[in-house]
Amino acid sequence: MKDIRTLSLDQLKDYFVSLGEKPFRAKQVYDWLWSKNLHSIDEMTNLSKSLRERISEEYTINPVSVDLLQKSTDGTIKNGVKLHDGLLVESVLIPTETRTTACVSSQVGCSLNCEFCATARLKRMRNLEVAEIVDQVALIDSQSKMYFNRPLSNIVFMGMGEPMMNYKNVVEAIRKITQPEGLGMSPRRITVSTSGIPKMIKMLADDDLRVKLALSLHSAIESKRNEIMPFSDKFPLTEIMEALQYWYQKTGSVITFEYCVWKGINDGDEDIKALIKYCKQVPSKVNLIQYNPIGDGKYDQCNKQAEEDYIRQLENAGIVCVVRKSRGGDIDAACGQLANKTAD
């Protein structure tokens, strides 16, 4: 049967009218589904039993479930999330002293082919549905309350998949997460991370969701970036920058460049100078991400001196630079490591 969560509020109204019910029933059901994240039609207690039975004859709810939960020594929690068709994705709860962040997936596998990322080695099976994305957030919110005694504070679309390649569902999920009738989270606490698809960046700016944007960059030298992220040869850095400038013009929101520094690949002085030049074209900051090995030996974390050179030169150029420490590496939950190993 069809998942009732695929229906919009207007479609729910039409459905209940067709049953001879008052339109306000739609709002009641919508609240159960998206605000309370209820997964059972039979538990919608403000509906009569006969109405609940009638709905259940035509619709179901297909929630995600935790197939395997792993806890890191640093407090990070990785969920192997099983979907209704048996496919798996992974999502991560990242705690700090002041916040808890949900790293959620948008695709089963990935559409792209970044050399350094374990997820990219998986075949893209399908896009996640709106409800499957929202369920990940609600699940991690409940875990945050259970294990850390506080609600989820931040969301990053940095899990499995490229969010811009599942644009419609990701945007609708963000609306469900942020609207008062949904989970009611602030859009300013949501970051969409993309590998750089110019027309989709512009579309996200036009949709005015008030979320933050991060670009997975890793090199501002065109030829080198294309080696690291082969699909990027279709999207020149000049076109990406034009889209980022459009983003800032429309939203006023500073862009975050996500950047791993690898030994012998992008740890030279010319790499730093190229990054500074690129950053200067749009209001931005740089997150230097400590790399998490995926077992092939090709990409290794740079030495401490190279990282310090990046920090010093970026700061001297007036560019905010933050080193993002690796979290959850012991359970393959860190950036670039999500690969459904729990399915093995």
C-alpha positions as CSV (number, residue, x, y, z in Angstrom):
1,M,0.0,0.0,0.0
2,K,1.0,3.6,-0.5
3,D,2.6,5.4,2.4
4,I,0.2,8.1,3.6
5,R,3.1,10.5,4.1
6,T,3.4,10.9,0.4
7,L,0.2,12.9,0.5
8,S,0.4,16.7,0.9
9,L,-1.9,18.5,3.3
10,D,-4.2,19.5,0.4
11,Q,-4.3,15.9,-0.8
12,L,-5.2,14.7,2.7
13,K,-8.1,17.2,2.7
14,D,-9.3,15.9,-0.6
15,Y,-9.0,12.4,0.7
16,F,-11.1,13.0,3.8
17,V,-13.7,14.9,2.0
18,S,-14.0,11.9,-0.4
19,L,-14.7,9.8,2.7
20,G,-17.5,12.2,3.8
21,E,-15.3,13.5,6.6
22,K,-14.6,17.2,7.5
23,P,-11.5,18.7,6.0
24,F,-10.0,19.4,9.5
25,R,-9.3,15.7,9.8
26,A,-6.4,16.3,7.4
27,K,-4.7,18.7,9.7
28,Q,-5.1,16.2,12.6
29,V,-3.4,13.4,10.6
30,Y,-0.7,15.8,9.2
31,D,0.2,16.7,12.8
32,W,0.5,13.1,13.8
33,L,2.7,12.3,10.8
34,W,5.1,15.3,10.7
35,S,5.0,17.0,14.2
36,K,4.7,13.9,16.3
37,N,6.4,11.6,13.8
38,L,3.9,8.9,14.6
39,H,4.4,5.6,12.7
40,S,1.0,3.9,13.4
41,I,-2.3,4.9,12.0
42,D,-4.0,3.0,14.8
43,E,-2.5,5.3,17.4
44,M,-4.1,8.5,15.9
45,T,-6.4,8.7,19.0
46,N,-8.4,11.7,17.9
47,L,-9.8,9.8,15.0
48,S,-12.6,7.3,15.5
49,K,-11.6,3.6,15.3
50,S,-13.8,3.1,12.2
51,L,-12.0,6.0,10.4
52,R,-8.6,4.6,11.4
53,E,-9.6,1.2,10.0
54,R,-10.8,2.8,6.8
55,I,-7.5,4.7,6.3
56,S,-5.6,1.5,7.0
57,E,-7.4,-0.3,4.2
58,E,-5.8,2.1,1.7
59,Y,-2.7,3.5,3.3
60,T,0.3,2.4,5.4
61,I,3.3,4.1,7.1
62,N,6.7,2.8,6.2
63,P,9.1,4.1,8.9
64,V,12.8,3.5,8.9
65,S,14.3,1.3,11.6
66,V,17.8,0.9,13.2
67,D,19.4,-2.2,11.8
68,L,22.6,-1.7,13.8
69,L,23.6,1.0,16.3
70,Q,27.3,1.6,16.9
71,K,28.9,3.8,19.6
72,S,32.3,5.4,19.3
73,T,34.6,6.0,22.2
74,D,34.2,9.8,21.5
75,G,30.4,9.6,21.9
76,T,29.5,9.5,18.2
77,I,26.6,7.2,17.3
78,K,26.3,5.6,13.9
79,N,23.0,4.1,12.8
80,G,22.6,1.5,10.1
81,V,19.2,2.6,8.9
82,K,17.0,0.0,7.2
83,L,14.4,1.3,4.7
84,H,11.1,-0.3,4.0
85,D,12.4,-2.2,1.0
86,G,15.4,-3.6,2.9
87,L,18.0,-1.2,1.6
88,L,20.4,0.4,4.1
89,V,21.8,3.9,4.6
90,E,23.8,5.3,7.4
91,S,23.3,8.4,9.6
92,V,25.4,9.7,12.4
93,L,24.8,11.6,15.7
94,I,27.8,13.8,16.5
95,P,27.8,15.2,20.1
96,T,29.9,18.0,21.5
97,E,29.6,19.8,24.8
98,T,27.3,22.4,23.4
99,R,25.4,20.7,20.6
100,T,24.3,17.5,18.9
101,T,24.4,17.3,15.2
102,A,22.6,14.9,12.9
103,C,24.5,13.9,9.7
104,V,21.8,12.5,7.4
105,S,21.8,10.7,4.1
106,S,19.9,11.7,1.0
107,Q,20.6,8.7,-1.3
108,V,21.2,5.0,-1.1
109,G,24.7,4.9,-2.4
110,C,25.9,8.0,-4.3
111,S,25.6,9.4,-7.9
112,L,29.1,10.8,-7.9
113,N,32.6,9.3,-8.0
114,C,34.9,11.2,-5.5
115,E,38.1,9.2,-5.2
116,F,38.5,9.7,-1.4
117,C,35.0,8.7,-0.3
118,A,33.9,5.2,0.6
119,T,30.2,6.0,-0.2
120,A,31.2,6.8,-3.8
121,R,32.2,3.2,-4.3
122,L,28.6,2.1,-3.7
123,K,26.2,1.9,-6.6
124,R,23.4,4.5,-6.3
125,M,20.4,2.4,-5.7
126,R,17.8,5.1,-5.4
127,N,16.9,8.5,-3.9
128,L,15.5,8.7,-0.4
129,E,11.9,9.7,0.0
130,V,10.9,12.8,2.0
131,A,9.7,10.7,5.0
132,E,12.9,8.6,5.0
133,I,15.0,11.8,5.4
134,V,12.7,13.2,8.1
135,D,12.7,9.9,9.9
136,Q,16.5,10.0,10.2
137,V,16.3,13.4,11.8
138,A,13.5,12.4,14.2
139,L,15.4,9.2,15.1
140,I,18.6,11.1,16.0
141,D,16.6,13.7,17.9
142,S,15.2,10.9,20.1
143,Q,18.7,9.5,20.5
144,S,20.1,12.9,21.5
145,K,17.5,13.2,24.2
146,M,18.0,9.6,25.4
147,Y,21.9,9.6,25.5
148,F,22.7,13.3,26.0
149,N,19.6,14.7,27.7
150,R,19.1,17.4,25.1
151,P,17.3,17.8,21.8
152,L,19.0,17.7,18.4
153,S,20.5,21.2,17.7
154,N,22.0,20.9,14.1
155,I,21.5,19.0,10.9
156,V,24.1,18.5,8.1
157,F,23.2,16.9,4.8
158,M,26.7,15.3,4.6
159,G,25.8,11.6,4.9
160,M,25.5,9.2,2.0
161,G,24.7,10.7,-1.4
162,E,24.7,14.1,-3.1
163,P,21.7,16.1,-1.8
164,M,21.5,18.2,-5.0
165,M,20.9,15.0,-7.0
166,N,17.8,14.3,-4.9
167,Y,16.8,18.0,-4.8
168,K,13.0,17.8,-4.7
169,N,12.9,15.4,-1.8
170,V,15.7,17.1,0.2
171,V,14.0,20.5,-0.1
172,E,10.6,19.1,0.9
173,A,12.2,17.3,3.8
174,I,13.8,20.5,5.0
175,R,10.4,22.2,4.8
176,K,8.9,19.4,6.9
177,I,11.7,19.6,9.4
178,T,11.5,23.4,9.8
179,Q,7.8,24.2,9.6
180,P,5.8,24.7,12.8
181,E,3.5,21.9,11.8
182,G,6.6,19.7,11.4
183,L,9.6,19.3,13.7
184,G,9.9,23.0,14.1
185,M,13.7,23.3,13.8
186,S,15.4,26.5,12.7
187,P,16.6,26.4,9.1
188,R,19.7,28.4,10.2
189,R,20.8,25.2,12.0
190,I,20.7,23.1,8.8
191,T,23.6,22.9,6.3
192,V,23.3,21.4,2.8
193,S,26.7,20.1,1.6
194,T,27.2,19.7,-2.1
195,S,30.1,18.7,-4.4
196,G,29.1,21.5,-6.7
197,I,26.3,21.5,-9.2
198,P,25.9,25.2,-10.3
199,K,22.3,25.2,-11.5
200,M,21.1,23.4,-8.3
201,I,23.0,25.8,-6.1
202,K,21.2,28.7,-7.8
203,M,17.9,26.9,-7.4
204,L,18.5,26.4,-3.7
205,A,19.1,30.1,-3.4
206,D,15.9,30.9,-5.2
207,D,13.9,28.6,-3.0
208,D,14.9,30.8,0.0
209,L,14.9,28.0,2.6
210,R,17.3,30.1,4.8
211,V,19.7,27.1,5.2
212,K,23.4,27.2,5.1
213,L,25.5,26.0,2.2
214,A,28.8,24.1,2.2
215,L,30.8,23.2,-0.9
216,S,33.1,20.1,-0.9
217,L,36.1,21.7,-2.7
218,H,39.4,20.0,-1.8
219,S,41.3,21.8,-4.5
220,A,41.0,25.2,-6.2
221,I,43.3,24.0,-9.0
222,E,40.9,22.7,-11.8
223,S,43.0,19.8,-13.0
224,K,43.8,18.6,-9.5
225,R,40.1,18.8,-8.4
226,N,39.1,16.8,-11.4
227,E,41.5,14.0,-10.4
228,I,40.2,14.0,-6.8
229,M,36.5,14.3,-7.9
230,P,36.3,13.1,-11.5
231,F,32.7,14.1,-12.1
232,S,33.7,17.7,-11.5
233,D,35.1,18.1,-15.0
234,K,31.5,18.8,-16.0
235,F,31.3,21.7,-13.6
236,P,34.2,24.1,-14.0
237,L,35.3,26.1,-10.9
238,T,34.4,29.3,-12.6
239,E,30.8,28.2,-13.1
240,I,30.6,27.0,-9.5
241,M,32.0,30.3,-8.3
242,E,29.3,32.2,-10.3
243,A,26.7,30.0,-8.6
244,L,28.2,30.7,-5.2
245,Q,28.2,34.5,-5.8
246,Y,24.6,34.2,-6.9
247,W,23.9,32.3,-3.7
248,Y,25.4,35.0,-1.5
249,Q,23.7,37.8,-3.5
250,K,20.3,36.1,-2.9
251,T,20.7,34.8,0.6
252,G,23.4,36.9,2.3
253,S,24.7,33.6,3.8
254,V,28.4,32.9,3.9
255,I,29.6,29.8,2.1
256,T,31.7,27.1,3.9
257,F,34.4,25.4,1.8
258,E,35.0,21.9,3.0
259,Y,38.6,21.0,2.4
260,C,40.7,17.9,3.1
261,V,44.5,18.2,2.8
262,W,46.2,15.0,1.6
263,K,49.9,14.1,1.7
264,G,51.5,14.6,-1.7
265,I,48.2,15.6,-3.4
266,N,47.1,19.1,-2.3
267,D,49.5,20.0,0.5
268,G,51.8,22.3,-1.4
269,D,52.2,26.1,-1.3
270,E,50.5,26.5,-4.8
271,D,47.5,24.7,-3.4
272,I,47.1,27.1,-0.5
273,K,47.5,30.1,-2.8
274,A,44.9,28.8,-5.2
275,L,42.5,28.3,-2.3
276,I,43.0,31.8,-1.0
277,K,42.4,33.3,-4.4
278,Y,39.2,31.2,-4.8
279,C,37.9,32.2,-1.3
280,K,38.5,35.9,-2.0
281,Q,35.9,35.9,-4.7
282,V,32.9,35.4,-2.3
283,P,32.3,35.8,1.4
284,S,33.4,32.4,2.8
285,K,35.2,30.4,5.4
286,V,37.2,27.2,5.3
287,N,36.6,24.0,7.2
288,L,39.8,22.0,7.1
289,I,38.6,18.4,7.6
290,Q,40.9,15.8,9.1
291,Y,40.8,12.9,6.6
292,N,39.6,9.5,7.6
293,P,41.3,6.7,5.7
294,I,39.1,4.3,3.7
295,G,41.7,1.6,3.3
296,D,43.1,2.1,-0.2
297,G,46.4,3.9,0.8
298,K,46.1,6.5,-2.0
299,Y,44.8,9.3,0.2
300,D,46.6,9.9,3.5
301,Q,46.2,12.6,6.0
302,C,48.8,15.4,5.5
303,N,51.4,16.0,8.2
304,K,50.9,18.6,10.9
305,Q,53.2,21.2,9.2
306,A,51.1,21.2,6.0
307,E,47.9,21.7,8.0
308,E,49.6,24.6,10.0
309,D,50.7,26.2,6.7
310,Y,47.1,26.2,5.5
311,I,45.9,27.7,8.7
312,R,48.5,30.4,8.9
313,Q,48.2,31.5,5.3
314,L,44.4,31.5,5.3
315,E,44.3,33.5,8.5
316,N,46.9,36.0,7.2
317,A,44.7,36.5,4.2
318,G,41.8,37.3,6.4
319,I,39.9,34.1,5.8
320,V,38.3,32.3,8.7
321,C,39.6,28.8,9.0
322,V,38.4,26.1,11.3
323,V,39.9,22.6,11.8
324,R,37.1,20.1,12.0
325,K,38.4,17.2,14.1
326,S,37.6,13.7,13.0
327,R,34.7,12.0,15.0
328,G,33.7,8.4,15.0
329,G,36.6,7.1,13.1
330,D,36.7,3.9,15.2
331,I,33.2,2.9,13.9
332,D,33.7,4.2,10.3
333,A,31.3,7.0,11.1
334,A,33.6,9.9,10.2
335,C,33.5,12.0,7.0
336,G,34.0,9.9,3.9
337,Q,33.7,6.6,5.7
338,L,30.0,5.8,5.4
339,A,29.8,2.7,3.2
340,N,27.1,0.4,4.7
341,K,29.7,-1.9,6.3
342,T,26.9,-2.8,8.7
343,A,25.2,-4.6,5.8
344,D,28.1,-7.1,5.5
